[in-house]
Amino acid sequence: MEVKLKISADAVFAIDKLLQDVYSVASFPQAQDAKLFLSISYDLSDKFNSKSRSIVKKQTLFNEKKKYSFSLKFHESFALEKIIYASLDNVTNDHQRSILKPIADSLNQKHV
């Protein structure tokens, strides 16, 4: 089962930054699920990091409003939602927070 996600370049960069911070700060639940979330977040981080690097190489003024598609497996989208919700308090940039919250909300709606 896959979850489709169409997001802007700013959202890709915000998620990439958030997932890069997961390497240094474990802000999600520290129970037995911690290794599971870490493993999934590393895979997600690689996916979003490679996409953000390719966007930086190709981006021009004419395609700044372009949406980028991601096809996430159900467990990846579930973990991404939980990581975003758990890490929102640690995000200091209000612009990134305003981008991340609707993404987490839309992922939540797709899981219901």
LOZA-353973 format. One record per residue (C-alpha): x, y, z; residue number from 0; residue in three letters. Coordinates in steps of 0.1 Angstrom, whole numbers, plus 5000, padded with zeros to 4 digits. Example, Ala and Ser with C-alpha at 12.3 -4.5 7.8 and 13.67 -1.06 7.14 Angstrom:
<sites>
SITE|u|v|w|pos|code
SITE|5123|4955|5078|0|Ala
SITE|5137|4989|5071|1|Ser
</sites>
This chain:
<sites>
SITE|u|v|w|pos|code
SITE|5000|5000|5000|0|Met
SITE|5014|5033|4989|1|Glu
SITE|5007|5069|4999|2|Val
SITE|5011|5096|4972|3|Lys
SITE|5024|5129|4983|4|Leu
SITE|5027|5160|4961|5|Lys
SITE|5046|5188|4977|6|Ile
SITE|5064|5220|4968|7|Ser
SITE|5102|5225|4967|8|Ala
SITE|5100|5244|4999|9|Asp
SITE|5083|5215|5016|10|Ala
SITE|5109|5191|5002|11|Val
SITE|5137|5213|5017|12|Phe
SITE|5118|5216|5051|13|Ala
SITE|5113|5179|5054|14|Ile
SITE|5150|5173|5044|15|Asp
SITE|5161|5197|5070|16|Lys
SITE|5139|5181|5096|17|Leu
SITE|5151|5146|5088|18|Leu
SITE|5187|5157|5088|19|Gln
SITE|5181|5169|5124|20|Asp
SITE|5168|5134|5133|21|Val
SITE|5204|5122|5129|22|Tyr
SITE|5215|5145|5158|23|Ser
SITE|5184|5148|5179|24|Val
SITE|5161|5119|5187|25|Ala
SITE|5129|5139|5194|26|Ser
SITE|5104|5111|5188|27|Phe
SITE|5093|5085|5214|28|Pro
SITE|5122|5067|5231|29|Gln
SITE|5104|5034|5236|30|Ala
SITE|5110|5002|5219|31|Gln
SITE|5098|5018|5187|32|Asp
SITE|5128|5041|5186|33|Ala
SITE|5149|5018|5165|34|Lys
SITE|5120|5013|5141|35|Leu
SITE|5115|5051|5137|36|Phe
SITE|5153|5056|5133|37|Leu
SITE|5156|5030|5106|38|Ser
SITE|5126|5044|5087|39|Ile
SITE|5138|5080|5092|40|Ser
SITE|5172|5072|5077|41|Tyr
SITE|5156|5058|5046|42|Asp
SITE|5133|5088|5043|43|Leu
SITE|5162|5111|5049|44|Ser
SITE|5181|5096|5020|45|Asp
SITE|5151|5098|4997|46|Lys
SITE|5143|5135|5005|47|Phe
SITE|5180|5145|5005|48|Asn
SITE|5186|5131|4970|49|Ser
SITE|5154|5148|4958|50|Lys
SITE|5164|5182|4974|51|Ser
SITE|5198|5180|4958|52|Arg
SITE|5183|5173|4924|53|Ser
SITE|5159|5202|4928|54|Ile
SITE|5187|5226|4937|55|Val
SITE|5206|5216|4906|56|Lys
SITE|5175|5220|4883|57|Lys
SITE|5156|5249|4899|58|Gln
SITE|5150|5281|4880|59|Thr
SITE|5126|5310|4885|60|Leu
SITE|5101|5294|4861|61|Phe
SITE|5095|5262|4880|62|Asn
SITE|5095|5274|4916|63|Glu
SITE|5058|5266|4920|64|Lys
SITE|5062|5231|4906|65|Lys
SITE|5050|5202|4928|66|Lys
SITE|5071|5172|4934|67|Tyr
SITE|5056|5137|4938|68|Ser
SITE|5066|5112|4963|69|Phe
SITE|5054|5076|4966|70|Ser
SITE|5058|5065|5002|71|Leu
SITE|5051|5031|5015|72|Lys
SITE|5025|5031|5043|73|Phe
SITE|5050|5026|5071|74|His
SITE|5072|5054|5057|75|Glu
SITE|5043|5079|5056|76|Ser
SITE|5031|5069|5090|77|Phe
SITE|5066|5073|5105|78|Ala
SITE|5071|5107|5086|79|Leu
SITE|5038|5119|5101|80|Glu
SITE|5049|5109|5136|81|Lys
SITE|5084|5124|5132|82|Ile
SITE|5070|5157|5119|83|Ile
SITE|5045|5159|5148|84|Tyr
SITE|5071|5150|5174|85|Ala
SITE|5097|5175|5160|86|Ser
SITE|5075|5205|5154|87|Leu
SITE|5084|5219|5188|88|Asp
SITE|5121|5218|5179|89|Asn
SITE|5116|5237|5146|90|Val
SITE|5126|5273|5152|91|Thr
SITE|5118|5286|5118|92|Asn
SITE|5081|5297|5116|93|Asp
SITE|5081|5293|5078|94|His
SITE|5092|5257|5080|95|Gln
SITE|5067|5250|5108|96|Arg
SITE|5039|5265|5086|97|Ser
SITE|5050|5242|5058|98|Ile
SITE|5054|5210|5079|99|Leu
SITE|5022|5211|5098|100|Lys
SITE|4998|5208|5068|101|Pro
SITE|5020|5180|5054|102|Ile
SITE|5016|5161|5086|103|Ala
SITE|4979|5168|5087|104|Asp
SITE|4974|5156|5051|105|Ser
SITE|4994|5124|5059|106|Leu
SITE|4971|5119|5089|107|Asn
SITE|4941|5122|5067|108|Gln
SITE|4955|5096|5043|109|Lys
SITE|4960|5071|5071|110|His
SITE|4924|5073|5083|111|Val
</sites>
